[in-house]
Amino acid sequence: MTPLPGRRHARGRRPRPRIPDAALPPRLACNSCGKPLKGLKLYYRVKAQITCEPNELSFTEGDLEKDHAAEVERISREAEGRDPKELEEEVFVLLDYYLCVGCKERFVKEAGKALPG
Ligand SMILES: [Zn+2]
């Protein structure tokens, strides 16, 4: 069988398929000032979890005799109309930031002001 004339494929000439933007990793930048971090010798990542730490739970005979359905109803009514994000942040906050050197210094200084000593 003879190959058809004029049908040769030139290697490397095919256009590359476009990668959708969602498939690309996000651009690494300081979350405070927006400075690009790629190529910098040094940058920081702040990861912190703030969790709700209730005092030790204790139950009394009176607690066991309560109308629990009514209590759940009362709590549910209290939560109605509140921002779900705000409710969630009452029990758990996750901080995860990339910072440039300057913003890291400022972050540590500001965090230090919130705490004694
Ligand atoms: Zn910065």
py3Dmol code that shows the C-alpha trace and the ligand (Angstrom):
import py3Dmol

protein = """\
ATOM      1  CA  MET A   1       0.000   0.000   0.000  1.00  0.00           C
ATOM      2  CA  THR A   2       1.440   3.398  -0.955  1.00  0.00           C
ATOM      3  CA  PRO A   3       1.000   6.394   1.361  1.00  0.00           C
ATOM      4  CA  LEU A   4      -1.243   9.174   0.134  1.00  0.00           C
ATOM      5  CA  PRO A   5       0.750  12.125  -1.236  1.00  0.00           C
ATOM      6  CA  GLY A   6       0.722  15.405   0.740  1.00  0.00           C
ATOM      7  CA  ARG A   7      -0.556  13.841   3.989  1.00  0.00           C
ATOM      8  CA  ARG A   8       2.584  13.927   6.094  1.00  0.00           C
ATOM      9  CA  HIS A   9       2.305  15.297   9.626  1.00  0.00           C
ATOM     10  CA  ALA A  10       4.910  17.807  10.646  1.00  0.00           C
ATOM     11  CA  ARG A  11       5.997  16.969  14.192  1.00  0.00           C
ATOM     12  CA  GLY A  12       5.502  19.649  16.825  1.00  0.00           C
ATOM     13  CA  ARG A  13       3.285  21.707  14.578  1.00  0.00           C
ATOM     14  CA  ARG A  14       0.009  20.761  16.180  1.00  0.00           C
ATOM     15  CA  PRO A  15      -1.404  23.521  18.398  1.00  0.00           C
ATOM     16  CA  ARG A  16      -1.222  22.711  22.102  1.00  0.00           C
ATOM     17  CA  PRO A  17      -4.588  22.096  23.726  1.00  0.00           C
ATOM     18  CA  ARG A  18      -5.634  25.044  25.882  1.00  0.00           C
ATOM     19  CA  ILE A  19      -5.702  24.324  29.611  1.00  0.00           C
ATOM     20  CA  PRO A  20      -8.823  25.776  31.225  1.00  0.00           C
ATOM     21  CA  ASP A  21      -8.005  28.471  33.803  1.00  0.00           C
ATOM     22  CA  ALA A  22      -9.592  26.444  36.622  1.00  0.00           C
ATOM     23  CA  ALA A  23      -6.988  23.702  36.083  1.00  0.00           C
ATOM     24  CA  LEU A  24      -4.069  26.064  36.655  1.00  0.00           C
ATOM     25  CA  PRO A  25      -2.685  26.489  40.211  1.00  0.00           C
ATOM     26  CA  PRO A  26      -3.609  29.836  41.753  1.00  0.00           C
ATOM     27  CA  ARG A  27      -0.977  32.568  41.481  1.00  0.00           C
ATOM     28  CA  LEU A  28       1.033  32.623  44.697  1.00  0.00           C
ATOM     29  CA  ALA A  29       0.844  36.108  46.183  1.00  0.00           C
ATOM     30  CA  CYS A  30       0.982  37.744  49.607  1.00  0.00           C
ATOM     31  CA  ASN A  31      -2.548  37.621  51.031  1.00  0.00           C
ATOM     32  CA  SER A  32      -1.993  40.984  52.701  1.00  0.00           C
ATOM     33  CA  CYS A  33      -0.377  43.267  50.095  1.00  0.00           C
ATOM     34  CA  GLY A  34      -0.770  41.184  46.929  1.00  0.00           C
ATOM     35  CA  LYS A  35       2.948  41.081  46.129  1.00  0.00           C
ATOM     36  CA  PRO A  36       3.780  38.046  43.935  1.00  0.00           C
ATOM     37  CA  LEU A  37       5.753  35.507  45.984  1.00  0.00           C
ATOM     38  CA  LYS A  38       7.041  33.376  43.139  1.00  0.00           C
ATOM     39  CA  GLY A  39      10.773  33.860  42.754  1.00  0.00           C
ATOM     40  CA  LEU A  40      11.255  35.391  46.207  1.00  0.00           C
ATOM     41  CA  LYS A  41      13.930  33.791  48.359  1.00  0.00           C
ATOM     42  CA  LEU A  42      11.688  33.799  51.398  1.00  0.00           C
ATOM     43  CA  TYR A  43       8.005  34.043  52.184  1.00  0.00           C
ATOM     44  CA  TYR A  44       5.791  32.764  54.994  1.00  0.00           C
ATOM     45  CA  ARG A  45       2.658  30.757  55.517  1.00  0.00           C
ATOM     46  CA  VAL A  46       0.445  31.407  58.527  1.00  0.00           C
ATOM     47  CA  LYS A  47      -1.763  28.497  59.485  1.00  0.00           C
ATOM     48  CA  ALA A  48      -3.870  28.705  62.595  1.00  0.00           C
ATOM     49  CA  GLN A  49      -7.023  27.103  63.935  1.00  0.00           C
ATOM     50  CA  ILE A  50      -9.171  28.877  66.470  1.00  0.00           C
ATOM     51  CA  THR A  51     -11.522  26.403  68.086  1.00  0.00           C
ATOM     52  CA  CYS A  52     -14.302  26.750  70.616  1.00  0.00           C
ATOM     53  CA  GLU A  53     -13.222  25.258  73.960  1.00  0.00           C
ATOM     54  CA  PRO A  54     -16.266  24.946  76.200  1.00  0.00           C
ATOM     55  CA  ASN A  55     -15.741  24.352  79.898  1.00  0.00           C
ATOM     56  CA  GLU A  56     -16.228  20.838  81.142  1.00  0.00           C
ATOM     57  CA  LEU A  57     -19.757  19.673  80.532  1.00  0.00           C
ATOM     58  CA  SER A  58     -21.724  18.649  83.574  1.00  0.00           C
ATOM     59  CA  PHE A  59     -25.298  17.444  83.901  1.00  0.00           C
ATOM     60  CA  THR A  60     -27.689  17.635  86.781  1.00  0.00           C
ATOM     61  CA  GLU A  61     -30.894  15.720  87.486  1.00  0.00           C
ATOM     62  CA  GLY A  62     -32.729  18.884  86.436  1.00  0.00           C
ATOM     63  CA  ASP A  63     -31.048  18.852  83.025  1.00  0.00           C
ATOM     64  CA  LEU A  64     -32.212  15.300  82.416  1.00  0.00           C
ATOM     65  CA  GLU A  65     -35.807  16.237  83.241  1.00  0.00           C
ATOM     66  CA  LYS A  66     -35.918  19.154  80.780  1.00  0.00           C
ATOM     67  CA  ASP A  67     -38.094  19.079  77.678  1.00  0.00           C
ATOM     68  CA  HIS A  68     -35.282  18.528  75.177  1.00  0.00           C
ATOM     69  CA  ALA A  69     -37.451  18.942  72.092  1.00  0.00           C
ATOM     70  CA  ALA A  70     -38.475  22.378  73.354  1.00  0.00           C
ATOM     71  CA  GLU A  71     -34.832  23.247  74.103  1.00  0.00           C
ATOM     72  CA  VAL A  72     -33.744  22.248  70.582  1.00  0.00           C
ATOM     73  CA  GLU A  73     -36.633  24.317  69.210  1.00  0.00           C
ATOM     74  CA  ARG A  74     -35.534  27.329  71.307  1.00  0.00           C
ATOM     75  CA  ILE A  75     -31.892  27.060  70.119  1.00  0.00           C
ATOM     76  CA  SER A  76     -33.058  26.632  66.537  1.00  0.00           C
ATOM     77  CA  ARG A  77     -35.214  29.787  66.803  1.00  0.00           C
ATOM     78  CA  GLU A  78     -32.236  31.721  68.230  1.00  0.00           C
ATOM     79  CA  ALA A  79     -30.102  30.699  65.242  1.00  0.00           C
ATOM     80  CA  GLU A  80     -32.774  31.696  62.724  1.00  0.00           C
ATOM     81  CA  GLY A  81     -31.919  34.865  60.883  1.00  0.00           C
ATOM     82  CA  ARG A  82     -28.292  34.761  61.936  1.00  0.00           C
ATOM     83  CA  ASP A  83     -25.533  34.622  59.352  1.00  0.00           C
ATOM     84  CA  PRO A  84     -24.498  30.940  58.934  1.00  0.00           C
ATOM     85  CA  LYS A  85     -20.873  32.024  58.474  1.00  0.00           C
ATOM     86  CA  GLU A  86     -21.005  33.955  61.750  1.00  0.00           C
ATOM     87  CA  LEU A  87     -22.483  30.936  63.549  1.00  0.00           C
ATOM     88  CA  GLU A  88     -19.741  28.698  62.148  1.00  0.00           C
ATOM     89  CA  GLU A  89     -17.023  31.145  63.214  1.00  0.00           C
ATOM     90  CA  GLU A  90     -18.278  30.988  66.802  1.00  0.00           C
ATOM     91  CA  VAL A  91     -16.963  27.428  66.991  1.00  0.00           C
ATOM     92  CA  PHE A  92     -14.181  27.199  64.395  1.00  0.00           C
ATOM     93  CA  VAL A  93     -11.961  29.584  62.435  1.00  0.00           C
ATOM     94  CA  LEU A  94      -9.211  28.456  60.101  1.00  0.00           C
ATOM     95  CA  LEU A  95      -6.555  30.994  59.098  1.00  0.00           C
ATOM     96  CA  ASP A  96      -4.335  30.068  56.173  1.00  0.00           C
ATOM     97  CA  TYR A  97      -2.356  32.922  54.620  1.00  0.00           C
ATOM     98  CA  TYR A  98       0.755  33.400  52.563  1.00  0.00           C
ATOM     99  CA  LEU A  99       2.697  36.505  53.547  1.00  0.00           C
ATOM    100  CA  CYS A 100       5.712  38.366  52.202  1.00  0.00           C
ATOM    101  CA  VAL A 101       8.521  39.194  54.669  1.00  0.00           C
ATOM    102  CA  GLY A 102       7.245  42.717  55.410  1.00  0.00           C
ATOM    103  CA  CYS A 103       3.650  41.641  55.967  1.00  0.00           C
ATOM    104  CA  LYS A 104       4.783  38.738  58.170  1.00  0.00           C
ATOM    105  CA  GLU A 105       6.657  41.219  60.410  1.00  0.00           C
ATOM    106  CA  ARG A 106       3.537  43.395  60.645  1.00  0.00           C
ATOM    107  CA  PHE A 107       1.310  40.355  61.256  1.00  0.00           C
ATOM    108  CA  VAL A 108       3.457  39.130  64.175  1.00  0.00           C
ATOM    109  CA  LYS A 109       3.617  42.639  65.657  1.00  0.00           C
ATOM    110  CA  GLU A 110      -0.179  43.093  65.431  1.00  0.00           C
ATOM    111  CA  ALA A 111      -0.866  39.603  66.816  1.00  0.00           C
ATOM    112  CA  GLY A 112       1.494  40.388  69.688  1.00  0.00           C
ATOM    113  CA  LYS A 113      -0.516  43.530  70.550  1.00  0.00           C
ATOM    114  CA  ALA A 114      -3.628  41.384  71.068  1.00  0.00           C
ATOM    115  CA  LEU A 115      -1.875  39.321  73.720  1.00  0.00           C
ATOM    116  CA  PRO A 116      -0.304  40.456  77.003  1.00  0.00           C
ATOM    117  CA  GLY A 117       3.472  40.240  77.490  1.00  0.00           C
TER     118      GLY A 117
END
"""
ligand_1 = """\
1
ZN
Zn 2.836 41.424 51.713
"""
view = py3Dmol.view(width=600, height=400)
view.addModel(protein, "pdb")
view.setStyle({"model": 0}, {"cartoon": {"style": "trace"}})
view.addModel(ligand_1, "xyz")
view.setStyle({"model": 1}, {"stick": {}})
view.zoomTo()
view.show()
